[in-house]
Structures are given as C-alpha cells and as structure tokens.
C-alpha cells in the first residue's frame, strides 16, 4: 500500500521555503539527496510531548507512514504523530541565539520556553 499523498492536496505537515532550502542543503552535504525528512512526536520534554526530526533514507514504513511532498521535500509521518501534527509547519529560524528548525503546531495547547515540546 502506498500512502503517498496526491499532488494538489494540502499536506498535513508543511515545510516553509526557508526550511526546505536548509533541508536540501543538509541532504546535499550528507550526500543523501534521495532522502527525506521524518517528522515525529514522542513522549517527554517540558510539556509532555516533544518534536523530533531526522533524515529518512529509505522508503519509511510504506504500509503505515503518511508520505508526502512540501516545497520539494519528502516528509514521512507515522500514524500516531500525524494526529498531533496535522496542520503543523516546519520552519528554519536564524537569529542572534543561533539557527535551528522549529515546528509551529496549531494543535499545541501549551508549549515550553524552548519551543521543542508541547502539551495537548
């Protein structure tokens, strides 16, 4: 079963153009241009759940993962995480404190100061 989202349908999780450029740059540097980005939620963090991002080199779990494209980046999200991440946006922020990826999640009822964990 292929869970690749159809073209023209809004992806449940999106990537900003800034984040897409940074992800593409990182994949090129790692010589993993065919890889994608796994976005997930796991228990922990200051507020109960924390976000995770990692390079996904394979095809993911084709029977369970939601796999889709956003700004040219292939995203993999497992079925449990998609419940918490639907409508979320991955961005890359570069400021005086340094740069890094951040997730804007409309489902988060509470967030911590670091922005890496949330509660529902």
N, C-alpha and C positions, 0 to 999 in steps of 0.2 A: 504494500500500500504506500502510495506516495502522498505525503501531506504538504507538498509544495503549494503555497498559495498562488492563486491565479493572478495573472497580470491585470492591473487596473483595480484590483480590490485593495482597500487600505490595509496595510499590515497592522496586526495587533500591537506590535512594538516597532517604533521607527527609530531611525538614526539621522541626526542632523547632518548637513553637508560638512560641517567642521569635523564632526566625529568620523564621518565616512572617509574624509581625507586622511585623518590621523591613523585610522584602522588600516587603510590601504598602504600607507607609508610603512607601518609596522609590519604588515604581512610581506611587503617587498623586502624590507631589511632582513626578515627572518627566512626569506626565500620560500614563502608559503602562500604564494599568490592565489592558489586554488582553494585556500582555506576560508572559513567564515568565522563568525563570532557567536559564541554561545552566551546567552543572557539567562541568568537564573536567580532564584530566590532560595535562601536556606535559612534555617533557624539560627538565631544568635544576634549579635550586635546589641547596641544600647536599647533599642526599641522593640526587640522581639524577632525581627527578620532582618537579614542583610542581603544586599545585592552581590552578585558575582558576575564577572565577565571573564571569558577565557577563549583562546583560539580553538576552534573545532576543525581539525584537519580531515576528518573522514566525512561520511555522509550522515552522521548522527544516528539516532535510532529511528530509521525510516518508518517504523510502524507506530511510533508514539510521538516523536517530536513534531512540532509545528515548524516548518521551514519556509522562509520567505525572504524577499529582497526588499531593501530600503536604501535608497541612494547608492545603489550598486554594491551593497554589502549583503552577503548571505547571512541570515540570522537563524539560529537554532534555539527553540524554547521548548522545554519539556512540558508535559500536560499539567503538572501541578503548578509550576511557575507561571504559566500563561494566565491562570486565574488571578494572580496578584499583579501581573504586568500588563494586562490588556489596556491599551491607550498610553502606555509609558513611552518615553523618548530618551534615547541615549545621546548625550552631548559631550563635547570636549571643551573644557574651560581652561584658559590660560590666564592667570592673574599674578599679582605680586607674591602670593603664597605658593606659587608653582602651578603646574598644569596637571590635569587629570580628567578621567572620564567621570561623568555624573549621570544619574538617572532621574528624570522628572516623572513622577508617578502620581497620576490623579487618584489612584486608589488608596494612597497612604493617608491615614487619618492623623498620624503623628510621625515626626521624623526627629532624629537626633541632630546635634550640632555639627557632626562631621558629614552628614548627608549620605552616609553609606548604609544606614539602617532605618527601618520604618516599622510602624505598627498599623494594624487594621482595625 
